[in-house]
């Protein structure tokens, strides 16, 4: 069977890889000059480095991610600690170490770590962690703020920063159902399932380039072109109109494009309509030798600092408050926070600011309800993307899971 996959972000790539592995002929079309979608890497003139558009974190318990990387031969491109440990500093703390602390869940599912003052959040006791249990089963339509208390040391120093990164939405107003899925897939399974892993040296090297090589080895046709229209005959998709011509559809089509693009191509399709930005900054300087790979930052604009061999990167989620700020002003403010957090004395190096204004759909109850399933009313047309009904917020795991789901449905219809 020939399957057209439209869009070479991680949803489209995972669908294409799944289909190629099953022996189907894949025609992968991407409108951008490079594959990867929001998980792309590029040579940046300002820093002189190859950087990622953003710092995308995955967890060791992300099953779809691990299966995808294993299939394309890129499992070794993720790096992280042997055991789960999330370090934090508080920029408002006047002590020399900025009140540094580490949250270190034990590997197994029985959470004995909450009984260890050295492993849990400072200022919390074991009973405070019942909040995590309440997030495991949440009422439909509830927000996080309606399920757990959104104040106190546990919320301020762990739940809010971690959930903000996972949801890209202010956590108190976010969907409790989506939050529950995050907690059940990570902390509820023990530390072994939530080791933080980062792509090295770049996102493209881990998620994109090996996938494209895998597809080419299996005869996939990879083209740079934009889809402009779909033609239907009854409940069947019959042809695709690209900027370079029209192609008949003999098999199935997977539409793995951003939600607004899908809604334009399929009038009447209900999709999320509210999106939140992510802002990332990259500084062309090696981190100090003692810098952790990932460091959470409290009390500032900076949320997470990522230490790569050749650069220091920062991520700000749900960045509505800073996305319109002057780039140079923002870079100077963030560099001041980075030097304070890492106890680093150095002038500001070459830098780059990357603003993804519509990075992910807002993970609210209302927006989650707008997400369509992978199957459509058209027998041979399927949807993929982290904005479809994956059961997760907009994450790499959700994007890859959506591609696998769409590929499975397409094969079932063949």
N, C-alpha and C positions, 0 to 999 in steps of 0.2 A: 504494500500500500504506500502511496505517496502522501505525505502529510506536509502541508504548508504551516510553518511556525512563523508568526509575524511578531517580531520583537526579540532582540537578543540580550535583554536583561537577564537576571538570574532565573526568573520564571520561565522565559523562553528557552534559555540554554538548558535548564533541567528537563524541560519537556522534550527538547530535541535529543538530548543525550539518552533519555529513557526510550524514545522511539528508535533511535539508531541502534541501541543495544539489542532491541527486539528484532532487528533486521529490516526495519522499514526505511524507505527512501525519504530523507528529510530535505525540504527546501526552506532554509532559514533566511528571512529577510529582515534587515535592520535599516532604519532611516538615518541613524547617526553614523559618523565616520568610524566609530569604534563600538565594539560590543561591551556589555557590562551594565548598561543603564546607570542607575545611581551608584553601582559598585564598580566604578571605572577608575583607571589609573592613567596618568598622562605625564609627559615631560613638561615641567613648569619652568618657564624662562626666569621668573622672579627669584626663585630659590636655586635654580640650577640642578634641581633634583627631580626624580620621578616620584610623584606624590599621588595619593588617593584623593578622590573628591571629598571623602569623609572617612572617619574612623569607625569601621563597622566591626563590632564585637560579636563573636558567637560563643556558645557555651558547649562544654564537652558532652552534655546530654542532648544536644540538637541532632536527633537521629537522621532527619532528612539531609542535613548538611553533611554529616559524616558519610552517609551512603553515597551521596553525589560525589564528594571528593575522592572516596575510595574507587568509584567507578572510573573517574577520569585520571586516576593515578596521581592525585595531588594531596593525599592525606598528610604528607610530611611538610606541607606548606603552612600549617598552623603551628604556632608556638604559644606556650603558656606554662604556668607553674605546674609542678607535679601534684600539688594539692591546692585546694581552693583557698585563696586568701585575698581579701579586698582591703587594700590600705587606704586610709583617709587622712587628710590634714584639714584643719579649720583655720582659715585665714584671719578670723576674728579673734583667735586665741593668741595671746601675747607671749606665750612661752617660746623658748628657742626652737622647739620641735613642732610648733603650731598645734599642740595637742594631738599629735599623731597617734593613730590607733589602727588595729587590724582586726577585721571580722573574719574568722576562720572556721567555717562549718566543718565538722568531721566528715569523712568519706561516706560512711554508711547512712541508711535512712533513719535510724534512731538518733534524734538530735541531742546527743549528750553535750554538745558544744555550748548549748545555752546555759548550762550549769557551771561553765568555766568563765570567770571574770576576765581571764586573759584572751578569751576567744570571742566573747560577745561585745556588743556595743557598750562603751562606758556609760555609766549612769542607768543601765537597765538591769532588771532581774529576770529570772526564768519565766515568771508569770506574764511578763510583758509580751512574750513571744506567742501567747495565745492568739495574738492578732494574725499571725501567719496561718494558724489553724482556721480562723474565721474566713480567711481568703480562699481556702480550699473549696468551700461549698458556698456559693453566693446566690442570693435570690435574683431571678431574671429581672432585668431592667434597673438594677441598683447601680449606684456609683460607688467607687471605693470609699469615699467619704461617708457613705451611709452604712458601711460595713465595719470599718475600723476607725479608731481615733486618729485624727490627722494632726496630732501635736505630741510633744514629748520626745525624749532622746531617741527611741527606736525609730520613730517616724522621721525626725529631722536628720538623723545621722546615717540611716540605712535605707528605710523603705522609700522615702521620697526621692533621694538621688538615684537609687537603682531602678525604681519603677518609672521615673521620668525618662531615663535612658531607654528602657524597654518599650515604653508606650509613645514616646515623643509627644506627650500630652500631659498637662498638669495632673498628677496622679489623683488628687482628691476628686476631681470632676470626671475622671476616666471611668470606662466601663469596668465594673467589678468582674464581669464574666471573662473579659479578655485578660484582666489582671490575674484572675484565678488560673487561667491556662498557663500563664507565665510561671506562677509560683508552683503549680503542680508539675511542670516540666523541669523545674530546677531545684529550688531549695527543698521542696517536699520529698525529692528523691535522694537527698543527701549531697554532701560536698562533691562527690565523684561526678555528679551530673551538672555541676555549675562551675567547673574550672573555666576561667576566662581565657579565650584563645583569640589570637590576632594573626591575620595573614602576614606572612613574611616572604619576600621583602615588600610585596604590594598585593592589593586585592586582585589585580589582573593576573599576577603570577600564580595565585592560588585558585581563583574561581573562574577566570575567563579564558586565558590562553590555553590551559590544558584541555578545557572543554572544546574549544575550537579545533585543537589538534585531534582530539578524539573523534569529532564529527567528520573532519576531513579524511581521516583514516578509514572511515566507514562509508565513504562516498557521498556525504552530505553536500548539498549545493548551497553555498553561503553567499548572499548577495547584499549589496548596499543599495537600497531603494526604498521609497516611501509608498505605503499603501494609501490610496485615496478613496476607494469605494468598494463595496461588496454588491454582487448581483445574486438575486435569489430566484429560484423556480419552485414555487410551492413552499414546502418545508425543507428545501435543500439549498445549500449554497452552491452556486453553479460557476461563478468566476470571480476573479480578483482583479481590480484595476490598480495598477501601479503607475508611478510617474513615467515609467519606460514602456508601458504597454499593458495589455489584458492577457490574463492566463486563465484557462479553464481549470476547474477543480474536479479532479477525478476521485479524490479520496476525502481526507478530512482537513480541517483548518483549525489551528489553535491561535487565538488572538491574545497575545501576551504583551499588550501595550499599556501605557498608563491609563488610569480610569477616565480622565477627560477625553482622551483620544478614542477609547472604546465607545464612549457615549456619543461622540460625533459620528463614528462609523456605523453605529447601531442606534438610530433614533428610538427613544422610548426605553432604552436600557437604564435601569436604575443603578446608580453608582454613588459612592461617597462624594460629597460636594465641599467638605471643609478639610483643609490641609494645614499642617504646621511645618515651619521651617527648621532646618538644622544648619548651624554655622560651625565651620571647622577652620582652624588656623594651623599653619605649618611653619615652623622656624628651622632654618637651615643651620643647625648646630647639633653635634652629638650630645646626648644627655650625659649628666655626670655618672661616673661608674656605679654609684650606689642607688641610682634611680630605679624604682620598680617599673615593670613593664606597663602597668596601669595604676594610676593613682586618682582616687576620688578627692575632689576639692569642695569644701563647704565654705560658706560665707563670702563668696565672690561671684564673679560672672562665670569664671571657668568652672566646668563641672567634672571633666575627666581629662587627665593628662596621659598621653601615650608616648612611651619612650622607644623610638626606633633607633637602629644603629647610627643613622645619618641625620636624624631630625627629631625634634620634639613637636608633637601635635596635640591639639586641644579640640574637644568637642563641646558644643553648647546645644542642648536639645530644647525643643519647643521654644525656639529662639526669637519669638515675636518681639521681645523688648530690645533686641540688639541688631536684628537683621537689616534695619535701615540706617544703622550708625555708620559714620564715616569709617572707611576701612583702615586708614592709618591710625586714627584715634583708637579704634577698637584693638588693633594689633598692639599698640603701645600699652594699653590698659591690661591686656591679657599677658603680655610679656612680663609686666611688673608682678602679676599674680604667679606666673610660672616660676620666676626667680625666687619669690618668697616661699612658694610651696616646696621647691627642690633645693632650697638653700644655695642658690646658684648666683655667683657674682660674675656678670658678663654683660656687655652692651648688647642691644637688640640686634640680632643677625638679620640676614635677608629673610623675608617672610612672605606668606601668601594667605589670603582670606578666601575661603570658598563658601558661598551662600547658596544653599538649596532651599529656595523659597517655598516650594511645595513638596517637601521631602517625603512626607507620609500623610496618610489620611489621619484625621483627628480620632483618637481611639475612645470616642465617647459612645454612650448607649445609642444615641440617635444616628451617628454615622455608621456604627457597626450594623445597624438594622438595614442600611442601604446597600450592603455588600451582596452582590449576586452570586449564585452558585456557579460552578464550572460548566455545567450543562446548560444549553440554551434551548429555545423552542425549535431551533433549526437542527436537524438530525446530525449534520456533519460539522457543526461549528461549536467550539468550546473556548472557554475563557481561562486565562491564567494570569496571576499577578497577586502580590501581597494584599491587594484591595478586594480580592474575591473572598468568598466564605471559607477561610482556612481554619477558623477557630482561634487564631492568634492575632496579635496586633501586627503592624507592618514591620516585619523582621526578615532577615535572610532566611531563617528557617521556614517562615510562612511562604516566602516567595518560591523557594525550592519545592516545598510541599505542594504548592498550587500547580507547578509545572508537572509534577509526577501525577497528580490527580487528573489533570487535563489529558495527559498522554494515555493514562489507563482507560479513560472514557473513550478516547478516540479509537484505541485499539479494539475496545469492546463493540464499537459500531462498525468495524471493518468487515 
